[in-house]
Amino acid sequence: MHSRPAFPEPLNGLADRQAGIVTWEQALQLGMPAKTVRKLVTDGYWTRLSSGIYLTHAMRPAWSSLAWAGALVGGPEAASTGKAALRLDSIIAEEELPIHFLLPFNASYRPPNSWWRFSRTRTPFRAMGELPRVPIERVIIDLCATEPGRALHWVMLAVGSRKTTASRLREQLDEISRHPIRAELKEILADAEQGVHSPLEYAYLRNVERAHGLSGGRRQVRSRGYFRDVYYDEGLIVELDGRLGHDGVDAFRDMDRDNYHTARGKTTLRFGWHQCVNAPCRAAAMVADLRHQLGWTDEEHSCRRCLRRP
């Protein structure tokens, strides 16, 4: 194999920013002769991923390299969408293939392959970021349409990341003329706007609090740098934790928070998935009993599950 030709420094910098990807046009514009590009490919130093799209080494392409290559194949109006956009926003860790891209409806057809899928849409969209991606609000609302059974998951994931809000998601939903689960999604977003940021918090709200008339809980209340999951004005705190057997720094942080609140006369109850999903009536009874002891004067009520108990 021949020695590798030297790169112009500007081309090196561009390749670094684009995860090792450059186009034919970029290489020529930044000072590399056409015959040198051909030689790099022929001699195996560069890998051709698509027409005029090159990986500037011979190793297996990383997911980020494929994302850049797909965006360049799609053209200046292309934007990654779906789970790829969430990965680029660091909301999920999975790097799934194929990577999905959105194109304007009048864009030329791009054939799919094992790396990329291109969809054209009549609905206007904007792209953000150096590696263009559809904004998180549009991505989440679209995912709720294509995966309606996971709508709660997607909304809670987005809101819990603190990279968007339920209000912004609702505004995005309002901009779309048709959505297959609009009514259900509006209910989920309404709860999220009240501070429900995870599926477990949603289960507590629906199965424990709302089903038993335990009104008055305020969510995501900040105290000494902590966020209380649910706070009742009588002085009761409910913390919700879906992790099994977590320890280390997280466990000590939980203890420190509980001790801080206890020293100030606040009582903390902790519930997980089992209590909120499998035994919500028992959890509700504990919350109601403690609230009454602390001065709550309203009355809880039984839910359908309570009434079915022998």
C-alpha positions as CSV (number, residue, x, y, z in Angstrom):
1,M,0.0,0.0,0.0
2,H,1.3,3.5,-0.9
3,S,2.0,6.1,1.7
4,R,-1.0,8.2,2.7
5,P,-1.1,11.7,1.0
6,A,-1.0,14.6,3.4
7,F,-4.3,16.3,4.3
8,P,-4.8,20.1,4.0
9,E,-5.2,21.3,7.6
10,P,-8.6,22.9,7.0
11,L,-9.9,19.5,5.7
12,N,-8.5,17.8,8.8
13,G,-10.4,20.2,11.0
14,L,-13.7,19.7,9.1
15,A,-13.3,15.9,9.2
16,D,-12.8,16.1,13.0
17,R,-16.0,18.1,13.4
18,Q,-18.0,15.8,11.1
19,A,-16.9,12.5,12.9
20,G,-14.5,11.6,10.1
21,I,-16.9,12.3,7.2
22,V,-16.2,14.6,4.3
23,T,-17.8,15.0,0.9
24,W,-16.2,15.2,-2.5
25,E,-17.1,18.9,-2.8
26,Q,-15.7,19.7,0.6
27,A,-12.4,17.9,-0.1
28,L,-11.9,19.8,-3.3
29,Q,-13.0,23.2,-1.9
30,L,-10.5,22.8,1.0
31,G,-7.5,22.1,-1.3
32,M,-7.3,18.4,-2.0
33,P,-6.9,17.5,-5.6
34,A,-9.5,15.2,-7.2
35,K,-6.9,12.7,-8.1
36,T,-5.8,12.5,-4.5
37,V,-9.3,11.8,-3.3
38,R,-9.6,9.0,-5.8
39,K,-6.2,7.6,-4.7
40,L,-7.2,7.7,-1.0
41,V,-10.2,5.6,-1.8
42,T,-8.5,3.2,-4.2
43,D,-5.6,2.6,-1.8
44,G,-8.0,1.9,1.1
45,Y,-7.2,4.9,3.3
46,W,-10.7,6.3,2.8
47,T,-14.0,4.4,2.7
48,R,-16.8,5.4,0.3
49,L,-20.1,5.3,2.2
50,S,-22.3,6.8,-0.6
51,S,-21.8,8.7,-3.8
52,G,-19.4,11.5,-2.9
53,I,-19.5,10.8,0.8
54,Y,-16.3,9.5,2.4
55,L,-15.1,8.2,5.8
56,T,-11.5,9.4,6.2
57,H,-10.2,6.1,7.6
58,A,-10.6,2.4,6.9
59,M,-12.1,1.4,10.2
60,R,-15.8,0.5,10.8
61,P,-17.8,3.7,10.8
62,A,-19.1,4.8,14.2
63,W,-22.8,5.7,14.7
64,S,-21.9,9.4,14.8
65,S,-20.1,9.0,11.5
66,L,-23.1,7.4,9.9
67,A,-25.3,10.2,11.3
68,W,-23.1,12.8,9.6
69,A,-22.9,10.9,6.4
70,G,-26.7,10.5,6.3
71,A,-27.2,14.2,6.8
72,L,-24.9,15.0,4.0
73,V,-26.6,12.4,1.7
74,G,-30.0,14.0,2.6
75,G,-28.7,17.5,1.7
76,P,-28.9,20.9,3.4
77,E,-32.6,20.6,4.3
78,A,-32.3,17.1,5.9
79,A,-32.7,16.7,9.6
80,S,-32.4,13.6,11.8
81,T,-35.5,12.7,13.6
82,G,-37.0,10.0,15.8
83,K,-34.7,8.1,18.2
84,A,-31.6,9.4,16.3
85,A,-32.5,13.0,17.2
86,L,-33.0,12.0,20.8
87,R,-29.6,10.3,20.8
88,L,-28.0,13.5,19.4
89,D,-29.7,15.5,22.2
90,S,-28.3,13.0,24.8
91,I,-31.8,12.0,25.9
92,I,-31.3,8.3,25.1
93,A,-28.1,6.3,24.9
94,E,-29.2,3.8,22.2
95,E,-27.6,4.2,18.8
96,E,-30.1,2.5,16.6
97,L,-29.9,1.8,12.9
98,P,-31.2,2.8,10.4
99,I,-31.0,6.5,11.3
100,H,-34.1,8.3,10.3
101,F,-34.1,11.7,8.5
102,L,-36.9,14.1,7.6
103,L,-36.9,15.9,4.2
104,P,-39.2,18.5,2.8
105,F,-41.9,17.1,0.5
106,N,-40.4,18.6,-2.6
107,A,-37.0,17.0,-1.9
108,S,-35.6,14.4,-4.3
109,Y,-36.2,10.8,-3.3
110,R,-33.4,9.1,-1.4
111,P,-33.4,5.3,-1.4
112,P,-33.2,3.6,2.0
113,N,-30.4,1.2,3.0
114,S,-29.3,-0.5,6.3
115,W,-27.9,2.8,7.6
116,W,-30.5,5.5,6.6
117,R,-34.2,6.0,6.1
118,F,-35.4,9.3,4.5
119,S,-39.0,10.4,4.8
120,R,-40.6,13.4,3.1
121,T,-43.2,15.5,4.9
122,R,-45.7,18.2,3.9
123,T,-45.6,19.6,7.4
124,P,-43.0,22.3,7.8
125,F,-40.2,21.6,10.2
126,R,-37.0,23.4,11.3
127,A,-33.6,21.9,12.0
128,M,-31.3,22.7,14.8
129,G,-27.7,22.0,15.6
130,E,-24.5,21.7,13.6
131,L,-25.5,18.1,12.8
132,P,-29.1,19.0,11.9
133,R,-31.9,17.4,13.9
134,V,-35.6,18.0,14.4
135,P,-36.3,19.8,17.7
136,I,-37.2,17.5,20.6
137,E,-40.8,18.8,20.8
138,R,-41.6,17.7,17.2
139,V,-39.7,14.4,17.7
140,I,-41.7,13.5,20.8
141,I,-45.1,14.3,19.4
142,D,-44.2,12.3,16.2
143,L,-43.0,9.3,18.3
144,C,-46.3,9.4,20.2
145,A,-48.1,9.0,16.9
146,T,-46.0,6.2,15.6
147,E,-45.7,4.4,19.0
148,P,-49.0,5.3,20.7
149,G,-48.5,2.6,23.3
150,R,-45.4,4.3,24.5
151,A,-46.7,7.9,24.6
152,L,-46.4,8.1,28.3
153,H,-42.8,6.9,28.1
154,W,-41.8,9.4,25.5
155,V,-43.4,12.4,27.2
156,M,-42.0,11.5,30.6
157,L,-38.6,10.9,29.1
158,A,-38.5,14.3,27.4
159,V,-39.9,16.2,30.4
160,G,-37.7,14.4,32.9
161,S,-34.6,15.3,30.8
162,R,-35.4,19.0,31.5
163,K,-34.6,19.7,27.9
164,T,-38.1,20.7,27.1
165,T,-41.4,21.3,29.0
166,A,-44.9,19.9,28.9
167,S,-46.1,23.3,27.8
168,R,-43.8,23.3,24.8
169,L,-44.9,19.8,23.9
170,R,-48.5,20.9,24.1
171,E,-47.8,23.9,21.9
172,Q,-46.2,21.5,19.3
173,L,-49.3,19.2,19.5
174,D,-51.6,22.2,18.8
175,E,-49.6,23.0,15.7
176,I,-50.4,19.6,14.2
177,S,-53.8,19.3,12.5
178,R,-54.1,15.5,13.0
179,H,-52.8,13.2,15.7
180,P,-54.1,9.6,16.3
181,I,-54.1,10.0,20.1
182,R,-54.6,13.7,20.6
183,A,-57.1,13.4,23.5
184,E,-55.0,10.9,25.4
185,L,-51.8,12.9,24.8
186,K,-53.4,16.1,26.0
187,E,-54.3,14.3,29.3
188,I,-50.7,13.1,29.7
189,L,-49.3,16.6,29.0
190,A,-51.8,18.2,31.4
191,D,-50.4,15.9,34.2
192,A,-46.9,16.6,33.1
193,E,-47.6,20.4,33.4
194,Q,-48.5,19.8,37.0
195,G,-45.0,18.4,37.6
196,V,-45.3,14.7,36.8
197,H,-41.9,13.9,35.3
198,S,-41.7,10.1,35.2
199,P,-43.9,7.0,34.6
200,L,-43.7,6.2,38.3
201,E,-44.9,9.7,39.3
202,Y,-47.7,9.3,36.8
203,A,-48.7,5.9,38.4
204,Y,-48.7,7.6,41.8
205,L,-50.9,10.4,40.6
206,R,-53.4,8.2,38.9
207,N,-53.5,5.1,41.0
208,V,-52.8,6.5,44.5
209,E,-53.6,10.2,44.8
210,R,-56.3,10.8,42.2
211,A,-58.1,7.5,42.6
212,H,-58.5,8.0,46.3
213,G,-59.3,11.7,46.5
214,L,-55.9,12.7,48.0
215,S,-56.0,16.1,46.5
216,G,-53.5,18.9,47.2
217,G,-50.2,17.4,46.3
218,R,-47.7,19.9,44.8
219,R,-45.0,18.5,42.6
220,Q,-41.3,19.2,42.0
221,V,-41.2,21.6,45.0
222,R,-37.6,22.8,45.4
223,S,-36.1,22.7,48.9
224,R,-32.4,23.1,49.8
225,G,-31.3,22.2,46.3
226,Y,-33.6,19.1,46.2
227,F,-36.8,18.6,44.3
228,R,-39.6,16.9,46.3
229,D,-41.6,14.6,44.2
230,V,-44.9,15.4,46.0
231,Y,-45.4,17.8,48.9
232,Y,-48.6,18.1,50.9
233,D,-49.0,21.3,52.9
234,E,-49.6,19.5,56.1
235,G,-45.9,18.7,56.1
236,L,-45.9,15.3,54.4
237,I,-43.4,14.5,51.6
238,V,-43.8,11.6,49.2
239,E,-40.7,10.5,47.3
240,L,-41.0,8.1,44.4
241,D,-38.1,5.8,43.4
242,G,-38.4,3.2,40.6
243,R,-34.8,2.0,41.0
244,L,-34.2,-1.4,42.7
245,G,-31.5,-1.6,45.3
246,H,-29.7,1.6,44.4
247,D,-26.9,2.5,46.7
248,G,-23.7,4.6,46.7
249,V,-24.0,8.4,46.2
250,D,-27.7,8.2,45.3
251,A,-28.6,6.4,48.5
252,F,-26.6,8.8,50.7
253,R,-28.2,11.7,48.9
254,D,-31.7,10.3,49.7
255,M,-30.7,9.8,53.4
256,D,-29.3,13.3,53.6
257,R,-32.5,14.8,52.1
258,D,-34.8,12.7,54.4
259,N,-32.7,13.7,57.5
260,Y,-32.9,17.3,56.5
261,H,-36.6,17.3,56.2
262,T,-37.1,15.2,59.4
263,A,-35.1,17.7,61.4
264,R,-37.5,20.3,60.2
265,G,-40.6,18.4,61.2
266,K,-41.4,17.0,57.8
267,T,-42.4,13.3,57.4
268,T,-41.3,11.4,54.3
269,L,-42.9,8.4,52.7
270,R,-41.2,6.5,50.0
271,F,-43.0,4.4,47.3
272,G,-41.8,2.4,44.3
273,W,-43.4,0.6,41.5
274,H,-44.9,-2.2,43.6
275,Q,-46.8,0.2,45.8
276,C,-48.0,2.5,43.0
277,V,-49.1,-0.3,40.6
278,N,-49.8,-3.4,42.6
279,A,-50.8,-2.0,46.0
280,P,-52.0,1.6,45.4
281,C,-54.9,1.3,47.9
282,R,-52.5,0.5,50.8
283,A,-50.2,3.3,49.8
284,A,-53.2,5.7,49.7
285,A,-54.3,4.6,53.1
286,M,-50.8,5.4,54.5
287,V,-50.8,8.8,52.9
288,A,-54.3,9.6,54.1
289,D,-53.6,8.4,57.7
290,L,-50.5,10.5,58.0
291,R,-52.1,13.6,56.5
292,H,-55.0,13.3,59.0
293,Q,-52.5,13.0,61.8
294,L,-50.9,16.2,60.5
295,G,-54.1,18.1,60.3
296,W,-55.7,17.3,57.0
297,T,-59.5,17.7,57.3
298,D,-60.7,16.4,54.0
299,E,-61.7,12.8,53.4
300,E,-60.3,10.3,51.1
301,H,-62.5,7.9,49.2
302,S,-62.4,4.3,48.0
303,C,-61.5,3.5,44.4
304,R,-62.9,0.6,42.3
305,R,-60.0,-1.6,43.4
306,C,-60.8,-0.9,47.1
307,L,-64.4,-1.8,46.6
308,R,-63.5,-5.1,45.0
309,R,-61.5,-6.2,48.0
310,P,-63.3,-8.9,50.2
